[in-house]
Amino acid sequence: MLSKSPGLLSPDRRCLTGNTLKCVGIVTMTIDHLAAVVLKGFVNSHIGLFSEKQLADLDLLYQYMRHIGRTAFPLFVFLLVEGFFHTKDRKGYGLRLLLFAILSEIPYNLAVYGRISYPKTQNTLFLLFLGLVLMAAAERIRGRWVFVRFLLFVAGGGLAYLLGLDYTYKGIALVGIFYFFYGYRMAAALGGFCVFLSSPWSFPAFLMIPFYNGRRGRRRMGWLYLFYPVHLLVLYGILQLSLCIF
């Protein structure tokens, strides 16, 4: 792991707190899921109600909302790595993350696939948990065994792919980049964007990361992981209600 450095931006230009990044992630994720769950589900169920022009307009709206949502995941990964290095209780941090990953699986399956169980893919929190485990394992390897640490993340990417975790090996690669370049935010942002070149709409997230000032913010946002399953259930409920009404 590289040591900390002040980076290319002067401290007075780093104006974004951790809470600011969390809020941006939450808003963009919600917009993304609103399109993926409610808009897509409603249109597909009532496709005969719309004209070709209306379907084209709705599809354009859907695409823009999904593009906005590409900002969320890189921010959450960045905050995961920051949390890993700042928390005083990594074990407790990991257990909470695993708990919410388990609690989120049914809401995730209902919202995305319309069923309670869908073993082919798992929700994003499982990938974040795996990333946390890999970082904890890498920290136990002392000395200059950087290559062994690197192999850990390669193996973790393969495991994420086999388990069908959301974002699979690219998500683990992003965790690895933020881990190895911890403190070098500009380099981490550039490396992360290279991994996500196939998703160029994620660029705003990587643009914001160098402006992070290393501070949490005034208030603790411990409800962040709880928001994930709750908002999925709410969106699924909105979709079902709309299907009943119309």
Order of alpha helices (4+ residues) and beta strands (2+ residues): alpha-alpha-alpha-alpha-alpha-alpha-alpha-alpha-alpha-alpha-alpha
